[in-house]
Amino acid sequence: KEAQLSKDTVEVEENTEALTDEDMTISDVNLKSTKNYIYAMWTQTETKVKEGIDETSEEAQEAKNRLVESQIYVMRFDNSTGTMTQPVQVTNGAGCNYSNLDYIVEDGEAGAIKVLGLRAGTTVGETEDASGEAIKYPTIDYDNQTLLELSFTPSSTLTVQDVKVDELTAGTDSPVSITLYNDGLETLTDLTFTATDKDG
């Protein structure tokens, strides 16, 4: 069967709170290194309920209402600072399954990443139990895979998670505690904090 070619371009600014949990499995781990960084790319597979279906309902157990997803994740180790990012989810297409990934990191300050691989959707498979009764289940649609070209550039979005400021009195030092979250792959340094009063 002739493969079809599709192309995606994404911004890598998504966050995932944990590398895996008991409902996910990791596969297709692929490492690449550049002068300053080591990249790890892999897929994580999970089965989830389709959007709009109550997870606690009976219909959520029906194969037609469930999706298998194998999404792409990336981590980056910074050789110069010795720091590693948290896993960043690159793709989030409903029912999409990515596999056979290979990628390059382009030279240059931006370090754009080009990925080739396969993408498949979700379908309903059928088997039989010991008594011969048919059992339906969600599975990857390997019969309808497409060739994927994906490109993205590591970036970050800085968000303030928490700020604690004691009373600010003119002419005195006051302790300030700020918790920042760097959402993405890019390492941020030399940050400047500016405080303004209610009048700006």
Long-range contacts (C-beta under 8 A, 24 or more apart in sequence): 1-143, 3-145, 3-146, 3-147, 4-146, 4-147, 5-146, 5-147, 5-149, 6-119, 6-146, 6-147, 6-148, 6-149, 7-148, 7-149, 7-150, 8-91, 8-148, 8-149, 8-150, 8-151, 9-150, 9-151, 9-152, 10-90, 10-91, 10-150, 10-151, 10-152, 11-152, 11-153, 11-155, 12-74, 12-88, 12-90, 12-152, 12-153, 12-154, 12-155, 12-184, 12-185, 13-155, 13-156, 13-157, 13-183, 13-184, 14-88, 14-89, 14-90, 14-92, 14-183, 15-86, 15-88, 15-89, 15-181, 15-183, 16-73, 16-86, 16-87, 16-88, 16-89, 18-87, 19-87, 20-44, 23-47, 27-70, 27-99, 28-98, 28-99, 28-100, 28-101, 30-101, 30-102, 30-103, 32-103, 32-104, 32-105, 34-105, 34-107, 34-111, 35-79, 36-78, 36-79, 36-80, 37-76, 37-77, 37-78, 37-79, 37-105, 37-111, 38-76, 38-77, 38-79, 39-74, 39-75, 39-76, 39-77, 39-103, 39-105, 39-113, 40-74, 40-75, 40-76, 40-77, 41-72, 41-73, 41-74, 41-101, 41-103, 41-115, 42-72, 42-73, 43-70, 43-71, 43-72, 43-73, 43-97, 43-98, 43-99, 43-101, 44-70, 44-71, 44-73, 45-69, 45-70, 45-97, 47-138, 50-94, 51-94, 62-136, 63-124, 63-125, 63-136, 63-137, 63-138, 64-124, 64-136, 66-122, 66-138, 67-94, 67-95, 67-122, 67-138, 68-95, 68-97, 68-122, 68-138, 68-139, 68-140, 69-93, 69-94, 69-95, 69-96, 69-97, 69-122, 70-96, 70-97, 70-98, 70-99, 70-140, 71-96, 71-98, 72-98, 72-101, 72-115, 72-150, 74-113, 74-185, 75-185, 76-154, 76-185, 78-187, 81-187, 83-187, 85-184, 85-185, 85-187, 88-184, 88-185, 90-150, 90-152, 91-150, 95-121, 95-122, 96-120, 96-121, 97-121, 97-122, 97-140, 97-141, 98-148, 110-153, 110-154, 111-153, 111-154, 112-151, 112-152, 112-153, 113-151, 113-152, 113-153, 113-154, 114-149, 114-150, 114-151, 115-148, 115-149, 115-150, 115-151, 115-152, 116-147, 116-148, 116-149, 116-150, 117-147, 117-148, 117-150, 118-145, 118-146, 118-147, 118-148, 119-145, 119-146, 119-147, 119-148, 120-144, 120-145, 120-146, 154-184, 154-185, 154-186, 155-184, 155-185, 155-186, 156-182, 156-183, 156-184, 156-185, 156-186, 156-187, 156-188, 157-182, 157-183, 157-184, 158-182, 158-183, 158-188, 158-191, 159-183, 165-195, 168-195
